Structure formats: structure tokens, C-alpha cells
Amino acid sequence: MTNFHNPQRVQAVVFDWAGTIVDFGSRAPMGAFVQLFQDFGIEISIAQARGPMGSAKWDHIAALCQLPEVAAQWERRYGKPVSSSDIDHLYEVFTPMNARVVGDFAEFIPGALEVVNRLRLDGIKIGSTTGYNRPIMDVLEPIAARAGYAPDNIVCAGDLAAGRPSPLMMYRCFADLGIWPASTVVKVDDTSVGIAEGLNAGCWTVGVAVSGNANGLSLPEWQALSSDAQSEIRSTASEQLRSAGAHFVIDSVADLLPVIEQINQHLQRQELPAHTAA
């Protein structure tokens, strides 16, 4: 029986969802944000929509509304600055909009299921946190489960008093999974705010550069690029994640297992994540 309090090996891996386990390029939420603002007569770019990705969706909408060009459009159209109640309304419209399309982007990132199954064979618990709220995950979770992915817990934005970059969702994972210390937990995410979530909880953090938000391309679009174009995108995305503090950066979850071995070596030397980077 695995000792879930062993400080010398990885005991749990907590994965994000879109851009990390499913939805190569994290395209489902991006399109919904662009459409949401368009429906309210406000134009935002794909790059703007992607900026706060990984945050709770209410926080994401609030951040977009604070962009000067978005705030100016809102005031011109509605004759007043955007208010908290306006953000509430946008969020209410957004949730079913995102829920309708999330199933269309539920394909697993190549290698994800194989890596999760290998981790389980090694006695490692599988947790998850997400910027999606419960109504959206109520659509995505059963689709993923039918296809073979059922993490040991799911913590959604809105479940707790604060989402990312606070560590509260990670703390819930510790409690749900019965895992401690935090240094035996690895957070895998494609966004800077998701990396911050893991760091603030005292965990090891692994950024996924190619499969996630910073790339933004579907898998066929990515595969169609030249090697030079791929290298440029990979470099930019990797630097974003390293700047956010990621201890390790990989292309996708398919590359995770060697990183887990490296982290185990750090732990055996009593090297903790707050003080160690790859």
C-alpha cells in the first residue's frame, strides 16, 4: 500500500483541463469569450481573449472589461463604465455559451491518457483544478469519463472563496486526495496563473508550452507548421511559463514521466520546490 505521506517521492499530480489534458490549443474558452463580447457589441481580439486564460471565468471577464480599449467601447455603447453587475450579467450569458461548445473540444491531447494510466500504476493520485465552473464541467466531466479519464477529484472555479492564482483549489486537492506534504505534489498547467496556483501552494510546477493557451492552434494546425515556426511558438510559450516560475517546461503531458523522475530525485535529496528549478 502506498504511503501518501512519504516526503521522498511524488504522491499526486494535479492537472489542469483545457490545454493540458483535453482541447489542444485551449480553443473552447477562447472562442466563447470572443463571441460573448461580440454579442454585446464589443470587439475583442483572440490575443486579448487569451490574456487572462486559466483564471476563474468571472475574473477572466472582469480582466477583459478592464482593458482600456474594451472599457472605452463599453462606455461608448452603453453610456457608462462597465460595472460589477454588468460583469455578473456577462458571466451568466457566458456559462451556457461555453458549456454548449466545450464538448466539441473534448478530444484528449495525445499521450495524456497513457501518462495518467502510468502514474496510477506507480501509485500516484490524479487530481484536477480548472478555471471552468461547475456547469461547464458538468458537461465536460462525463465526456472525459466515458473516454477513460476520471481524476480522483475535480475542483472548479467558484467552488471556493478564491480561484487562481490563490492556492485554495490546490489545498482542496490535498484534502480530497489525503496527500501531504505539498512538496510531493506536482501541478501541471498551460497558463501562467495556473503555474502561480501551484507555486503558491508549495508544489512543483510543470508548464505545458505547445498543447496550451500560448500556442492556441489546433493539433492539425500545429502539425502543419514548419519546424522553424514551431520552434518560435515553442520558445515564446516556454518563456512565458518559465517567467511565471515553472520549475519545468515540456511540450505536452506526453513528456511528463521523465520530469516526475527528476522531481523524485530532488525529493530524495531533500530539495524542495520553493528553492529548486530545473
TIKELUM-632271 format. One record per residue (C-alpha): residue in three letters; residue number from 0; x, y, z; chain. Coordinates in Angstrom, 3 decimals. Example, Ala and Ser with C-alpha at 12.3 -4.5 7.8 and 13.67 -1.06 7.14 Angstrom:
2
   padren   dose         px         py         pz   guvo
      ALA      0     12.300     -4.500      7.800      A
      SER      1     13.670     -1.060      7.140      A
//
This chain:
278
   padren   dose         px         py         pz   guvo
      MET      0      0.000      0.000      0.000      A
      THR      1      1.394      3.398     -0.986      A
      ASN      2      2.365      5.693      1.869      A
      PHE      3      0.737      9.006      0.942      A
      HIS      4      2.865     10.871      3.479      A
      ASN      5      6.233      9.814      2.061      A
      PRO      6      8.182     13.065      1.562      A
      GLN      7     10.699     11.426     -0.785      A
      ARG      8      8.557     10.724     -3.822      A
      VAL      9      5.768     12.304     -5.842      A
      GLN     10      2.408     11.329     -4.332      A
      ALA     11     -0.022     13.255     -6.553      A
      VAL     12     -0.170     15.104     -9.861      A
      VAL     13     -2.838     17.785    -10.253      A
      PHE     14     -3.713     18.551    -13.858      A
      ASP     15     -5.497     21.486    -15.399      A
      TRP     16     -8.091     20.579    -18.038      A
      ALA     17     -8.278     22.653    -21.270      A
      GLY     18     -4.884     22.890    -22.954      A
      THR     19     -3.381     20.340    -20.572      A
      ILE     20     -5.437     17.119    -20.677      A
      VAL     21     -8.032     17.950    -23.355      A
      ASP     22     -8.516     20.600    -26.048      A
      PHE     23     -5.132     21.022    -27.755      A
      GLY     24     -4.602     24.774    -28.067      A
      SER     25     -7.234     25.562    -25.399      A
      ARG     26     -9.679     26.749    -28.049      A
      ALA     27    -13.079     26.200    -26.428      A
      PRO     28    -12.954     29.070    -23.911      A
      MET     29    -11.208     31.466    -26.308      A
      GLY     30    -13.956     31.285    -28.923      A
      ALA     31    -16.669     31.657    -26.307      A
      PHE     32    -15.093     34.846    -24.915      A
      VAL     33    -14.805     36.435    -28.352      A
      GLN     34    -18.418     35.537    -29.161      A
      LEU     35    -19.673     36.759    -25.783      A
      PHE     36    -18.314     40.269    -26.216      A
      GLN     37    -19.335     40.365    -29.857      A
      ASP     38    -22.920     39.614    -28.809      A
      PHE     39    -22.760     42.700    -26.566      A
      GLY     40    -21.407     44.870    -29.385      A
      ILE     41    -17.813     44.825    -28.153      A
      GLU     42    -14.912     43.688    -30.304      A
      ILE     43    -12.025     41.867    -28.664      A
      SER     44     -9.132     40.083    -30.349      A
      ILE     45     -8.167     36.462    -29.894      A
      ALA     46     -4.964     37.610    -28.191      A
      GLN     47     -6.975     39.734    -25.758      A
      ALA     48     -9.370     36.854    -25.055      A
      ARG     49     -6.446     34.577    -24.266      A
      GLY     50     -4.660     37.016    -21.951      A
      PRO     51     -6.264     36.057    -18.588      A
      MET     52     -6.775     32.377    -19.559      A
      GLY     53     -6.704     29.962    -16.651      A
      SER     54     -8.439     32.384    -14.282      A
      ALA     55    -11.941     31.795    -12.985      A
      LYS     56    -14.293     32.829    -15.762      A
      TRP     57    -15.864     35.722    -13.803      A
      ASP     58    -12.365     37.024    -13.091      A
      HIS     59    -11.427     36.490    -16.724      A
      ILE     60    -14.380     38.563    -17.931      A
      ALA     61    -13.595     41.266    -15.375      A
      ALA     62     -9.983     41.418    -16.582      A
      LEU     63    -11.122     41.798    -20.191      A
      CYS     64    -13.508     44.572    -19.211      A
      GLN     65    -10.628     46.432    -17.578      A
      LEU     66     -8.642     46.567    -20.815      A
      PRO     67     -8.673     50.257    -21.848      A
      GLU     68     -9.890     49.570    -25.382      A
      VAL     69    -12.673     47.297    -24.129      A
      ALA     70    -13.710     49.703    -21.368      A
      ALA     71    -13.842     52.544    -23.906      A
      GLN     72    -16.038     50.545    -26.285      A
      TRP     73    -18.392     49.651    -23.436      A
      GLU     74    -18.746     53.257    -22.314      A
      ARG     75    -19.388     54.467    -25.858      A
      ARG     76    -22.047     51.832    -26.434      A
      TYR     77    -23.789     51.867    -23.046      A
      GLY     78    -23.070     55.394    -21.835      A
      LYS     79    -21.467     54.314    -18.557      A
      PRO     80    -18.430     52.442    -17.330      A
      VAL     81    -18.754     48.685    -17.015      A
      SER     82    -19.950     47.748    -13.521      A
      SER     83    -19.796     44.649    -11.350      A
      SER     84    -23.424     43.918    -12.190      A
      ASP     85    -22.552     44.120    -15.902      A
      ILE     86    -19.808     41.550    -15.337      A
      ASP     87    -22.306     39.364    -13.468      A
      HIS     88    -24.610     39.528    -16.493      A
      LEU     89    -21.800     38.749    -18.941      A
      TYR     90    -20.834     35.781    -16.802      A
      GLU     91    -24.400     34.493    -16.708      A
      VAL     92    -24.527     34.620    -20.513      A
      PHE     93    -21.045     33.144    -20.908      A
      THR     94    -21.537     29.991    -18.825      A
      PRO     95    -24.159     28.269    -21.026      A
      MET     96    -22.353     29.565    -24.126      A
      ASN     97    -19.111     27.851    -23.093      A
      ALA     98    -20.968     24.767    -21.882      A
      ARG     99    -22.565     24.358    -25.333      A
      VAL    100    -19.208     24.217    -27.116      A
      VAL    101    -16.942     22.552    -24.550      A
      GLY    102    -17.897     19.081    -25.750      A
      ASP    103    -16.732     19.958    -29.251      A
      PHE    104    -13.199     20.445    -27.909      A
      ALA    105    -13.042     17.455    -25.560      A
      GLU    106    -10.533     15.358    -27.512      A
      PHE    107     -7.599     14.254    -25.394      A
      ILE    108     -4.176     15.706    -26.008      A
      PRO    109     -2.038     12.903    -27.484      A
      GLY    110     -0.369     10.846    -24.785      A
      ALA    111     -2.476     12.223    -21.926      A
      LEU    112     -4.362      9.024    -21.089      A
      GLU    113     -1.245      6.888    -21.346      A
      VAL    114      0.656      9.160    -18.932      A
      VAL    115     -2.228      9.269    -16.432      A
      ASN    116     -2.509      5.479    -16.507      A
      ARG    117      1.248      5.114    -15.954      A
      LEU    118      1.109      7.480    -12.980      A
      ARG    119     -1.732      5.482    -11.462      A
      LEU    120      0.259      2.255    -11.864      A
      ASP    121      3.025      3.945     -9.885      A
      GLY    122      0.571      4.658     -7.054      A
      ILE    123      0.275      8.367     -7.815      A
      LYS    124     -3.054     10.101     -7.189      A
      ILE    125     -4.582     12.188    -10.000      A
      GLY    126     -6.159     15.497     -9.010      A
      SER    127     -7.520     18.334    -11.116      A
      THR    128     -8.280     22.030    -10.887      A
      THR    129     -9.842     24.170    -13.578      A
      GLY    130    -10.864     27.696    -14.429      A
      TYR    131    -14.149     26.218    -15.649      A
      ASN    132    -17.107     26.442    -13.283      A
      ARG    133    -19.348     23.527    -12.286      A
      PRO    134    -21.992     23.961    -15.018      A
      ILE    135    -19.289     23.760    -17.696      A
      MET    136    -17.565     20.817    -16.026      A
      ASP    137    -20.934     19.060    -15.699      A
      VAL    138    -20.784     18.798    -19.493      A
      LEU    139    -17.081     18.004    -19.880      A
      GLU    140    -16.595     15.575    -16.974      A
      PRO    141    -18.882     12.754    -18.223      A
      ILE    142    -17.490     13.051    -21.759      A
      ALA    143    -13.960     12.619    -20.392      A
      ALA    144    -15.042      9.769    -18.094      A
      ARG    145    -16.627      7.825    -20.953      A
      ALA    146    -13.365      8.181    -22.864      A
      GLY    147    -11.299      6.899    -19.944      A
      TYR    148    -10.286      9.919    -17.856      A
      ALA    149    -11.745     10.188    -14.348      A
      PRO    150     -9.412     12.049    -11.968      A
      ASP    151     -9.641     11.386     -8.253      A
      ASN    152    -11.115     14.849     -7.704      A
      ILE    153    -12.212     17.924     -9.613      A
      VAL    154    -12.045     21.405     -8.097      A
      CYS    155    -13.752     24.107    -10.142      A
      ALA    156    -13.531     27.868    -10.169      A
      GLY    157    -16.308     29.101     -7.914      A
      ASP    158    -16.137     26.130     -5.547      A
      LEU    159    -14.087     28.135     -3.042      A
      ALA    160    -13.757     31.737     -1.888      A
      ALA    161    -10.984     32.442     -4.416      A
      GLY    162     -9.628     30.772     -7.523      A
      ARG    163     -6.276     31.078     -9.242      A
      PRO    164     -3.668     32.359     -8.535      A
      SER    165     -4.630     31.635     -4.920      A
      PRO    166     -3.677     28.153     -3.651      A
      LEU    167     -7.145     27.346     -2.340      A
      MET    168     -8.110     24.901     -5.088      A
      MET    169     -4.821     23.094     -4.560      A
      TYR    170     -5.472     22.962     -0.826      A
      ARG    171     -8.811     21.306     -1.594      A
      CYS    172     -6.933     18.767     -3.703      A
      PHE    173     -4.618     17.982     -0.784      A
      ALA    174     -7.632     17.384      1.447      A
      ASP    175     -9.640     15.396     -1.114      A
      LEU    176     -6.694     13.178     -2.015      A
      GLY    177     -5.335     12.848      1.526      A
      ILE    178     -1.896     13.958      0.346      A
      TRP    179      0.809     15.881      2.178      A
      PRO    180      3.344     17.480      2.240      A
      ALA    181      2.796     19.912     -0.641      A
      SER    182      6.302     19.208     -1.923      A
      THR    183      5.130     15.746     -3.025      A
      VAL    184      2.500     17.251     -5.335      A
      VAL    185      3.093     18.325     -8.944      A
      LYS    186      0.865     20.914    -10.667      A
      VAL    187      0.694     20.666    -14.482      A
      ASP    188     -0.822     23.625    -16.343      A
      ASP    189     -0.655     25.563    -19.595      A
      THR    190     -1.201     29.052    -18.135      A
      SER    191      0.853     31.443    -16.029      A
      VAL    192     -1.936     31.815    -13.483      A
      GLY    193     -2.168     28.034    -13.180      A
      ILE    194      1.575     27.836    -12.540      A
      ALA    195      1.162     30.541     -9.882      A
      GLU    196     -1.577     28.451     -8.276      A
      GLY    197      0.848     25.570     -7.865      A
      LEU    198      3.714     27.738     -6.643      A
      ASN    199      1.526     29.466     -4.064      A
      ALA    200      0.531     26.054     -2.728      A
      GLY    201      4.167     24.974     -2.349      A
      CYS    202      4.098     22.421     -5.172      A
      TRP    203      6.362     21.534     -8.050      A
      THR    204      5.076     23.123    -11.260      A
      VAL    205      5.286     21.887    -14.843      A
      GLY    206      4.227     24.121    -17.718      A
      VAL    207      2.950     22.636    -20.979      A
      ALA    208      4.002     25.005    -23.742      A
      VAL    209      2.824     23.535    -27.040      A
      SER    210     -0.548     21.987    -26.168      A
      GLY    211     -1.905     25.041    -24.404      A
      ASN    212     -3.123     28.596    -24.470      A
      ALA    213      0.115     30.273    -25.525      A
      ASN    214      0.129     28.252    -28.742      A
      GLY    215     -3.592     28.419    -29.401      A
      LEU    216     -3.508     26.277    -32.537      A
      SER    217     -5.385     23.040    -33.051      A
      LEU    218     -3.268     19.915    -33.373      A
      PRO    219     -3.605     19.745    -37.185      A
      GLU    220     -2.728     23.450    -37.434      A
      TRP    221      0.324     22.902    -35.250      A
      GLN    222      1.434     19.858    -37.233      A
      ALA    223      1.103     21.812    -40.484      A
      LEU    224      3.657     24.429    -39.381      A
      SER    225      7.267     24.377    -40.453      A
      SER    226      9.825     23.312    -37.853      A
      ASP    227     11.069     26.905    -37.667      A
      ALA    228      7.566     28.231    -36.983      A
      GLN    229      7.023     25.552    -34.356      A
      SER    230     10.313     26.427    -32.679      A
      GLU    231      9.368     30.102    -32.487      A
      ILE    232      5.992     29.363    -30.884      A
      ARG    233      7.520     26.815    -28.509      A
      SER    234     10.197     29.281    -27.434      A
      THR    235      7.723     32.093    -26.768      A
      ALA    236      5.313     29.852    -24.857      A
      SER    237      8.104     28.261    -22.844      A
      GLU    238      9.484     31.640    -21.840      A
      GLN    239      6.042     32.756    -20.629      A
      LEU    240      5.774     29.705    -18.399      A
      ARG    241      9.333     29.987    -17.106      A
      SER    242      8.764     33.653    -16.348      A
      ALA    243      5.720     32.599    -14.329      A
      GLY    244      8.040     30.412    -12.246      A
      ALA    245      7.522     26.945    -13.719      A
      HIS    246     10.153     24.539    -12.430      A
      PHE    247      9.942     22.528    -15.662      A
      VAL    248      8.518     23.248    -19.118      A
      ILE    249      7.548     20.488    -21.572      A
      ASP    250      5.661     20.422    -24.856      A
      SER    251      2.691     18.445    -23.512      A
      VAL    252      1.718     15.895    -20.874      A
      ALA    253      3.147     13.206    -23.140      A
      ASP    254      6.585     14.366    -21.940      A
      LEU    255      5.765     14.332    -18.209      A
      LEU    256      7.115     10.992    -16.960      A
      PRO    257     10.839     11.850    -17.137      A
      VAL    258     10.064     15.054    -15.212      A
      ILE    259      8.396     13.049    -12.448      A
      GLU    260     11.592     11.000    -12.171      A
      GLN    261     13.666     14.183    -11.895      A
      ILE    262     11.373     15.511     -9.170      A
      ASN    263     11.687     12.230     -7.283      A
      GLN    264     15.466     12.669     -7.388      A
      HIS    265     15.130     16.206     -5.983      A
      LEU    266     12.897     14.921     -3.191      A
      GLN    267     15.292     12.117     -2.322      A
      ARG    268     17.969     14.804     -1.878      A
      GLN    269     15.506     16.756      0.306      A
      GLU    270     15.384     19.578     -2.258      A
      LEU    271     12.050     21.395     -2.093      A
      PRO    272     10.224     23.109     -4.961      A
      ALA    273     10.366     26.614     -3.480      A
      HIS    274     14.140     26.585     -3.835      A
      THR    275     14.756     24.405     -6.882      A
      ALA    276     14.264     24.990    -10.600      A
      ALA    277     15.307     22.755    -13.471      A
//
